[in-house]
Amino acid sequence: MNAGQFVKGNIPWNKDTVGVMKLNKTSFKKGNTPPQQKPKGYIQERLKKGKVDAVVINIDWQGNRKHDYSYPRYIWETYHNQDLPQGMVIYHKDGNNLNNEIGNLEAITRAELIRLNK
């Protein structure tokens, strides 16, 4: 009867198989990049109902890669040469999320953002 357990002395079915359960040394060669990898500094516009909803960049103001890094945040940090303080968000003064001029961007706290959105 099989109780769902390995009995001492039994050999697993995949013993000595190559490349089935684990990677080997030649699986990934140096210099090969996956097709979905984007180059450093890649800018992407996201569409929602046919209109541009957000612009995403994958590089921060110091040149490091970031995943889904906000373009307005990148512009604000590049202009001020500092990271956005923790707990702060970038707010568009005129309400147009596509107007990413530095005069339209303001760093505010999340509490202020809640008051503005009421």
LUMRO-452256 format. One record per residue (C-alpha): residue number from 1; x, y, z; residue in one letter. Coordinates in Angstrom, 3 decimals, padded with zeros to 6 digits. Each point is the difference from the previous one (the first is absolute). Example, Ala and Ser with C-alpha at 12.3 -4.5 7.8 and 13.67 -1.06 7.14 Angstrom:
// residues 2
- nr,x,y,z,rest
- 1,012.300,-004.500,007.800,a;
- 2,001.370,003.440,-000.660,s;
//
This chain:
// residues 118
- nr,x,y,z,rest
- 1,000.000,000.000,000.000,m;
- 2,001.159,003.543,-000.750,n;
- 3,-000.452,002.194,003.056,a;
- 4,001.346,003.074,-001.810,g;
- 5,003.397,-000.338,001.614,q;
- 6,003.436,-001.003,-001.233,f;
- 7,001.071,-003.324,001.393,v;
- 8,003.659,-000.260,000.934,k;
- 9,001.979,-001.400,-002.925,g;
- 10,-002.374,001.104,-002.772,n;
- 11,001.518,002.038,-002.849,i;
- 12,-001.863,003.131,-001.239,p;
- 13,-001.143,-000.092,-003.638,w;
- 14,002.037,003.075,-000.979,n;
- 15,003.375,-001.050,001.394,k;
- 16,002.866,000.772,-002.411,d;
- 17,-002.176,001.972,-002.428,t;
- 18,001.734,003.041,-001.464,v;
- 19,-001.715,003.395,-000.349,g;
- 20,-003.450,-001.198,001.009,v;
- 21,-000.227,001.324,003.553,m;
- 22,002.903,002.439,000.212,k;
- 23,002.073,002.333,-002.155,l;
- 24,003.380,-000.963,-001.308,n;
- 25,003.048,002.165,-000.675,k;
- 26,-000.829,000.657,-003.665,t;
- 27,-003.649,001.007,000.402,s;
- 28,000.771,003.731,-000.097,f;
- 29,002.992,001.309,-001.894,k;
- 30,001.696,003.319,000.701,k;
- 31,-001.228,002.830,-002.230,g;
- 32,-003.360,-001.579,-000.815,n;
- 33,-002.915,002.081,001.228,t;
- 34,-003.640,-001.014,000.163,p;
- 35,-002.169,001.497,-002.765,p;
- 36,-002.276,001.829,002.452,q;
- 37,002.884,001.873,001.695,q;
- 38,-000.063,003.723,-000.726,k;
- 39,003.130,002.172,-000.312,p;
- 40,001.069,002.269,002.854,k;
- 41,-002.001,003.223,000.000,g;
- 42,-002.937,-001.486,-001.890,y;
- 43,-003.101,002.241,000.086,i;
- 44,-003.443,-001.539,-000.469,q;
- 45,-003.392,001.667,-000.303,e;
- 46,-002.922,-001.995,001.365,r;
- 47,-003.298,000.323,-001.815,l;
- 48,-003.390,-000.139,001.696,k;
- 49,-003.127,000.245,-002.162,k;
- 50,002.045,001.342,-002.913,g;
- 51,001.592,002.823,002.026,k;
- 52,003.424,000.168,001.623,v;
- 53,-000.548,-000.833,003.674,d;
- 54,003.548,-000.020,001.368,a;
- 55,003.594,000.248,-001.130,v;
- 56,002.431,-002.465,001.574,v;
- 57,003.802,000.119,-000.066,i;
- 58,002.314,-002.662,001.396,n;
- 59,002.932,002.185,001.066,i;
- 60,000.255,002.324,003.003,d;
- 61,001.699,003.384,000.170,w;
- 62,003.356,-001.568,001.007,q;
- 63,000.016,-002.399,-002.974,g;
- 64,-001.078,-003.158,001.855,n;
- 65,-002.657,-002.333,-001.367,r;
- 66,-003.382,000.089,001.705,k;
- 67,-003.079,-002.067,-000.730,h;
- 68,-002.976,002.115,-001.162,d;
- 69,001.561,003.315,001.034,y;
- 70,-002.378,002.947,-000.334,s;
- 71,001.005,002.524,-002.674,y;
- 72,-001.208,003.073,001.963,p;
- 73,001.978,-001.254,003.000,r;
- 74,003.073,-000.422,-002.219,y;
- 75,-000.342,003.588,-001.262,i;
- 76,-000.444,001.396,003.540,w;
- 77,002.988,-001.955,001.398,e;
- 78,002.227,000.924,-002.952,t;
- 79,-000.823,003.700,000.407,y;
- 80,000.593,-000.006,003.788,h;
- 81,002.911,-002.527,-000.045,n;
- 82,-001.405,-001.939,002.930,q;
- 83,-002.274,-002.937,000.705,d;
- 84,-003.640,000.673,000.751,l;
- 85,-000.377,-000.050,003.814,p;
- 86,-001.813,-002.998,001.418,q;
- 87,-003.746,000.562,000.368,g;
- 88,-000.073,002.653,-002.731,m;
- 89,-001.681,-000.245,-003.415,v;
- 90,000.182,002.074,-003.171,i;
- 91,-003.101,002.105,-000.621,y;
- 92,-000.940,001.712,-003.279,h;
- 93,-001.180,003.510,000.905,k;
- 94,-002.247,000.474,-003.040,d;
- 95,-001.497,-003.508,000.235,g;
- 96,001.328,-001.069,-003.421,n;
- 97,002.078,-003.146,000.516,n;
- 98,001.642,000.389,-003.398,l;
- 99,001.351,003.496,000.743,n;
- 100,003.373,-000.994,001.473,n;
- 101,001.674,003.420,000.017,e;
- 102,001.971,000.707,003.183,i;
- 103,-002.176,003.020,000.800,g;
- 104,-003.066,-002.254,000.073,n;
- 105,001.534,-002.645,002.310,l;
- 106,-000.107,000.319,003.773,e;
- 107,001.083,-002.416,002.757,a;
- 108,-002.709,-000.285,002.666,i;
- 109,-000.729,-002.396,002.843,t;
- 110,-002.633,-002.702,-000.318,r;
- 111,-002.138,001.783,002.623,a;
- 112,-000.021,003.153,-002.156,e;
- 113,-000.893,-002.113,-003.043,l;
- 114,-003.017,-001.416,001.842,i;
- 115,-001.190,003.532,000.883,r;
- 116,000.440,001.161,-003.613,l;
- 117,-001.945,-002.970,-001.395,n;
- 118,-003.072,000.479,002.220,k;
//
